[in-house]
Structure formats: C-alpha cells, structure tokens
Amino acid sequence: MNNLDGATKSGAATTTPSKAAQAPIIKTGLTGAQAPTDAANPTQPTSWLDRLGAFFGAGMDVPEQFSTGTLYAPYPALDEEGELVVEPYMMFTSPRGDFGPQGQMTPSSRDNPHSTNMTQYWFINYAVTDRFTVAIYPTWTYTWGAHQGTSSVEFEDLPFDLEYRLTPDYAPSVTAYLGAIAPTGHYKGRNKPYNMVGTGMWALHYGLESQLAFPVWGHALNFQIWAQAWQPITSARLGGNTTYGTTPGFKGHAHGGFYGDEGVGAELGLTKQWVLALELYHTWAQGGTTAGWQDGQHQKSHDPWSGSFNVGPEVEYNFNENWGVVAGVIIPVVGHNISADLQPQVAISSVF
C-alpha cells in the first residue's frame, strides 16, 4: 500500500514512503533545490512548453494518494526497515483460445478445449533495511475442464527474491532484483496431468524496476517501468508421466529456455481512495528442449519461441494507507504460440 504524498509509490502493491523519500517539486526543467524560491518574484510561464507544463500541474506537489500498486508489475524494495507487506492475490483463467505460429487466434471449442484455472499467490515482502527487501511468493493452483477432469490443490514452484533500491529516494526509485525459483511443485509421477504443475528445475531471476509520481490536473499520476527475466540453471530428470507431456516408459531430460517480460504501468488517483490503473506489457519465452528414450527409440522435441502483448485495465480502492483492494483483467491482445485466455485478477494489499 502506498501513500503518494509528494513521492512515488514505494511498492507494486505496497508501502508508505517515508519523509526521506519525498520526490522534489516538479517544474519545467527545474526540480527540488534547483527551483526558484523568491516568493516576491515568482516565475511565470513564458514559453508554450512552460504554459503546457503549468496546465498539467508542473510546479505543484504530488497530492497525497493511497495506492495498492498495479497487479502484474514487480514489487519495488520497501522503504522502511521492519516493514512487512502481505498480499493474498487470486488469479483466474477464462478460456478464450490460442495464438498460433503466425499470430492467428483459434477460439476455444470442443475441438480446441481449454482448462479453467484458479491460482492463489501470497506475496510476502519484508524490509531488512530501508533499501534491502527479501520476498517470497508461495503459490497454490487448482485446475479443471478441457476433458481432463479436475486437479487436487497443488503447490507450485517457489519464487523468492532479494530486492535492493539503488536510489536514495523516490525521485525516481530504481530497484534491482536477484532471486530464484525453487522446483517445489510436482512435475512427474502423477496420473492426472493437472496434478503436475512444477518444472523440476531451478531458475535464476533478475530484473530492474523504476517508478516516479508527479501531479496532473491536481491528481497524482504514478508511472512504473520494468524488465525482468528467468534463466533455468538446471535440467529436469524425466521418467514416465511428466508435465512435459511424456508418457510411461519414457526416460530422459528437459532443458528449459529463458523467458521474461517488460512493460509499463500507470496509476491515476481519482480521489484519495479511488485509483484507475493500466498496464501494458510484453511476455516472451525461448522454448525448452525435451530429449530421451521411449521404447528403445530416441526422441527429441523443441518448443518454439512464444510471446504476447497484454493490456491490463484495473481499479483500486484504498481503505487507508495500509489496506486496499485492486481488481482487473489481463487481456492478451496479440501473440504467437501462446494462450489467449483472459486472466481476471484480484488482490488485497496490507502493510504492517
């Protein structure tokens, strides 16, 4: 949860910036200590650029604004030592279809069935110092449909991160990420495909995120930009039924390809409690390789590159600076070799 009181939000779904984290007053070409302070001779807009800046709110403090943060973007490092953020986050998939190799969409149908999925994340972030945060994201999932019956509630692979804010304040904030995903989810030896949700391999996570808030027409506008990637660093040993589509009698290995996403997000405060948000982001994946032996025959397959461009309209309501709820839907607009299913999402942000 965030209180944008002259500062950018300090969490993709979290935190109240401290007084030391205040952003400078935004002026055309001037910020903070550079800004004129002679009250008897105030600077008047002279050029069309100055006038445009004054129209949008240049020279004004960022209004106080509570914020949960957007849904998809990564968390920035928290700003107060000892701060704890806990966010239960629910995501659904609503069958819509697939994007093919050339970008054509094939709708979901009896001949092209898609499952429905419900995933429960718990985003848990703890500020070790005013700049350094540790985070862990335990995740459970439940799947049904597509002529495959239903799954049990399955624990997925476990992501965790070390987050460090590179800038001394929030004008802007820049956070670096280094973490991993531990292979805790089942990925083989289950009779039902839906009960295999893991990868069987460790993956390294790294990325950068930055954000800045400024006033527009008397309202707080927060921008966020990020890029992150995951690189598998081990392989998965396969035998029999696995999440990679192998069947009884198969023995071999799977090697994952690297994958990631990058995007921008914006939050506009309508009131101190109500916020409209929008995310635009791109996902990509290299595709992995599966190789081994089945009934004495050597087999090898390679998944193609995939990717999608996504739009995420969202709305937030904040009860106070520590509690809020955000809901939205992720809409894949274009893509190739990837699902086009809609992803309704809702999260409750809490700061302690």
C-alpha positions in Angstrom: 0.0 0.0 0.0 1.3 3.4 -0.8 0.7 7.0 0.3 1.9 9.2 -2.5 2.4 12.3 -0.5 4.9 14.2 -2.6 6.6 10.9 -3.6 6.2 8.0 -5.9 4.6 4.8 -4.7 7.1 2.6 -3.0 5.6 -0.8 -3.8 3.9 -2.5 -6.7 1.3 -3.3 -4.2 2.8 -1.8 -1.1 4.2 0.8 1.4 4.0 4.3 2.6 7.1 6.4 1.5 8.9 7.9 4.5 9.6 11.6 4.7 13.1 11.0 3.5 11.7 9.5 0.3 9.8 12.7 -0.9 10.1 13.5 -4.5 11.1 17.0 -5.5 8.6 19.6 -6.7 8.2 19.1 -10.4 8.9 22.1 -12.6 9.7 22.5 -16.2 13.4 22.0 -16.3 13.8 22.5 -12.6 13.5 20.1 -9.6 14.0 20.3 -5.9 16.8 22.6 -4.8 17.1 24.0 -8.4 13.6 25.5 -8.2 13.3 29.3 -7.6 12.5 30.2 -4.0 12.0 34.0 -4.3 8.3 34.4 -3.4 8.3 38.1 -4.3 9.3 37.3 -7.8 7.5 34.1 -8.8 8.5 32.6 -12.2 5.7 33.0 -14.7 5.3 30.6 -17.7 6.8 32.3 -20.8 7.1 29.7 -23.5 4.5 27.4 -24.8 6.3 24.5 -23.1 6.1 26.3 -19.7 2.4 27.0 -20.2 1.7 23.4 -21.1 3.6 22.3 -18.0 1.6 24.7 -15.8 -1.6 23.3 -17.4 -0.7 19.8 -16.4 0.4 20.7 -12.9 4.2 21.5 -13.2 5.4 23.3 -10.1 2.9 21.6 -7.8 3.5 19.0 -5.1 2.2 15.5 -5.8 -1.2 15.2 -4.0 -1.4 12.7 -1.2 -2.6 9.4 -2.7 -3.2 6.0 -1.3 -2.3 3.2 -3.7 -2.1 -0.6 -3.7 0.0 -0.7 -6.8 -0.8 -2.4 -10.1 -1.3 -6.1 -10.4 1.3 -7.5 -12.8 4.4 -5.3 -12.2 7.1 -6.4 -9.8 7.4 -5.0 -6.3 10.0 -2.3 -5.6 12.1 -2.6 -2.5 10.3 -1.3 0.6 11.5 1.9 2.2 11.2 1.5 6.0 13.2 -1.1 8.0 11.0 -3.7 9.6 8.0 -3.1 7.3 6.1 -6.2 6.3 3.8 -6.5 3.3 1.4 -9.4 2.9 -0.8 -9.6 -0.2 -3.1 -12.5 -1.0 -3.6 -12.5 -4.8 -6.1 -14.5 -6.7 -5.8 -15.1 -10.5 -8.3 -17.0 -12.8 -8.1 -18.0 -16.4 -11.1 -17.8 -18.6 -10.9 -19.9 -21.8 -10.7 -17.9 -25.0 -8.3 -19.6 -27.4 -4.7 -19.7 -28.6 -2.4 -17.6 -30.8 -0.8 -19.7 -33.5 2.7 -19.5 -35.0 1.7 -16.7 -37.3 -0.4 -14.9 -34.7 -3.8 -16.2 -35.8 -6.2 -16.9 -32.9 -8.0 -20.2 -32.7 -11.0 -19.8 -30.4 -11.6 -22.3 -27.6 -14.1 -25.0 -28.6 -14.9 -28.7 -28.2 -12.1 -29.5 -30.7 -9.7 -27.0 -29.0 -10.6 -27.3 -25.3 -9.0 -25.1 -22.7 -8.9 -25.6 -19.0 -10.0 -23.2 -16.3 -7.5 -22.4 -13.6 -7.6 -20.7 -10.2 -4.2 -19.7 -8.7 -3.7 -18.3 -5.2 -0.5 -16.3 -4.6 0.8 -15.0 -1.3 3.2 -12.1 -1.9 5.3 -11.6 1.3 7.9 -8.8 1.4 10.0 -7.8 4.4 12.3 -4.8 4.7 15.6 -5.8 6.2 16.8 -2.2 5.9 15.5 1.0 4.3 16.8 -0.2 1.0 17.1 -4.0 1.1 14.0 -6.3 1.0 13.6 -10.0 1.0 10.5 -11.5 -0.7 8.9 -14.9 -1.1 5.8 -15.9 -3.1 4.2 -19.3 -2.2 1.6 -20.3 -4.7 -1.2 -22.9 -5.0 -3.3 -23.8 -8.0 -6.4 -25.7 -8.9 -7.4 -26.6 -12.5 -10.4 -28.2 -14.2 -12.0 -28.7 -17.6 -10.7 -29.5 -21.1 -11.9 -33.2 -20.8 -9.2 -33.8 -18.2 -11.3 -33.8 -15.0 -10.1 -31.8 -12.0 -6.8 -31.5 -10.2 -6.1 -31.5 -6.5 -4.9 -28.3 -4.9 -1.2 -28.2 -6.0 1.7 -26.3 -4.6 3.7 -24.7 -7.4 7.4 -24.0 -7.7 8.5 -21.4 -5.1 9.9 -18.0 -6.2 12.0 -15.8 -3.9 13.9 -12.6 -4.4 16.4 -10.2 -2.9 15.5 -6.6 -3.8 17.7 -3.5 -3.4 16.8 0.1 -4.1 19.6 1.7 -6.0 18.4 5.3 -5.5 18.4 7.2 -2.1 14.8 8.4 -2.6 11.8 8.0 -4.8 12.6 10.6 -7.4 12.6 8.2 -9.1 13.1 4.9 -7.3 15.1 2.2 -9.1 15.1 -1.4 -7.7 17.4 -4.3 -8.7 16.2 -7.9 -8.3 18.2 -11.1 -7.9 16.4 -14.3 -6.9 15.4 -17.8 -8.0 12.6 -20.3 -8.4 12.9 -23.5 -6.4 11.5 -26.6 -8.0 9.0 -27.5 -5.3 6.0 -28.3 -7.5 5.2 -31.9 -8.7 6.3 -32.4 -12.3 6.2 -36.2 -12.7 4.8 -39.4 -11.4 1.1 -38.2 -11.3 -1.7 -39.9 -13.1 -3.6 -36.6 -13.9 -1.8 -34.0 -16.0 -3.4 -31.2 -13.9 -1.6 -32.5 -10.8 1.8 -31.8 -12.3 2.4 -28.0 -12.1 6.2 -27.8 -11.5 9.2 -27.6 -13.8 11.7 -29.8 -12.0 14.5 -27.3 -12.4 15.9 -24.3 -10.7 15.7 -20.9 -12.4 17.6 -17.6 -11.8 15.6 -14.4 -11.7 17.0 -10.9 -12.3 15.5 -7.6 -13.3 15.1 -3.8 -12.9 12.1 -1.7 -11.9 11.7 2.1 -11.7 8.8 4.4 -10.9 8.1 8.1 -10.4 5.0 10.1 -9.4 4.0 13.6 -10.5 0.9 15.8 -10.4 -1.5 16.0 -13.4 -4.6 18.3 -13.1 -4.4 18.2 -9.4 -4.2 14.4 -9.2 -1.3 12.0 -8.5 -0.1 10.1 -11.5 2.4 7.3 -10.9 4.4 5.6 -13.7 6.3 2.4 -13.5 8.6 0.6 -15.9 10.3 -2.7 -15.6 12.1 -5.6 -17.3 12.9 -9.0 -15.9 13.9 -12.4 -17.0 14.3 -16.0 -15.7 17.1 -18.3 -16.8 16.8 -22.1 -15.9 20.2 -23.2 -14.5 19.5 -26.9 -14.0 17.6 -29.6 -16.0 14.7 -31.8 -15.0 15.1 -35.6 -15.0 12.1 -37.2 -16.7 10.5 -40.6 -16.3 7.0 -41.7 -17.2 4.2 -39.2 -17.0 5.6 -35.6 -16.6 4.4 -32.1 -17.0 6.4 -32.1 -20.3 3.9 -34.4 -22.0 5.9 -37.6 -21.7 4.2 -41.0 -21.1 5.0 -44.2 -19.2 8.2 -45.8 -20.5 10.0 -42.5 -21.3 13.3 -41.7 -19.7 15.2 -38.5 -20.4 15.8 -34.9 -19.5 14.2 -31.5 -20.1 16.2 -28.3 -20.5 14.2 -25.0 -20.1 14.7 -21.9 -22.2 14.9 -18.4 -20.7 11.8 -16.3 -20.5 10.7 -12.9 -19.2 8.6 -9.8 -19.6 8.9 -6.0 -19.8 6.3 -3.3 -19.5 4.9 0.0 -18.2 2.2 0.7 -15.7 0.3 3.9 -14.7 -2.0 4.8 -11.8 -4.1 7.9 -11.8 -5.7 8.9 -8.5 -9.3 10.0 -8.9 -9.8 10.6 -5.2 -7.5 9.8 -2.2 -9.0 6.3 -2.1 -10.0 5.5 -5.7 -7.4 4.9 -8.4 -7.6 3.8 -12.1 -4.7 1.8 -13.4 -3.5 0.4 -16.7 -0.6 -1.9 -17.5 0.9 -2.6 -21.0 3.5 -5.4 -21.1 5.1 -8.0 -23.3 6.0 -11.6 -22.4 8.4 -13.9 -24.3 9.8 -17.3 -23.9 12.6 -19.1 -25.7 11.1 -22.6 -25.5 12.8 -25.6 -24.0 14.0 -29.0 -25.2 13.0 -32.5 -24.2 15.1 -35.5 -25.1 15.2 -39.1 -24.1 14.3 -42.7 -24.9 10.8 -44.2 -25.4 10.5 -48.0 -26.2 14.1 -48.1 -27.4 13.6 -45.1 -29.7 15.5 -41.8 -29.2 13.1 -38.8 -29.1 13.8 -35.1 -29.1 11.5 -32.2 -29.3 12.0 -28.4 -29.0 9.3 -25.9 -28.2 9.2 -22.8 -30.4 9.6 -19.2 -29.3 6.4 -17.7 -27.9 5.2 -14.3 -26.8 2.3 -12.0 -26.3 1.4 -8.3 -25.8 -1.0 -7.7 -23.0 -3.3 -5.0 -21.7 -4.4 -4.8 -18.1 -7.1 -2.3 -17.0 -7.5 -2.2 -13.3 -9.3 -0.3 -10.5 -8.2 0.2 -6.9 -9.9 1.2 -3.7 -7.9 2.0 -0.6 -9.5 2.0 2.8 -6.5 3.8 4.3 -2.7 4.0 3.7 -2.2 0.4 4.9 -5.2 -1.5 3.4 -6.6 -1.7 -0.1 -8.0 -3.9 -2.8 -7.2 -3.9 -6.6 -9.0 -5.8 -9.3 -8.6 -6.1 -13.1 -8.2 -8.4 -16.1 -5.2 -9.2 -18.2 -6.1 -9.3 -21.9 -3.7 -10.9 -24.4 -4.1 -8.7 -27.5 -1.7 -10.3 -29.9 0.8 -13.1 -29.7 2.2 -16.3 -31.2 2.4 -19.9 -29.9 0.7 -18.9 -26.6 -2.6 -19.0 -24.8 -5.1 -16.1 -25.5 -7.1 -16.8 -22.3 -8.4 -13.9 -20.2 -7.0 -13.6 -16.7 -9.3 -11.9 -14.2 -7.3 -11.0 -11.0 -8.0 -9.5 -7.6 -5.6 -8.8 -4.7 -5.8 -7.4 -1.1 -2.8 -5.3 -0.1 -1.8 -5.0 3.6 1.1 -3.2 5.2 2.3 -3.9 8.8 
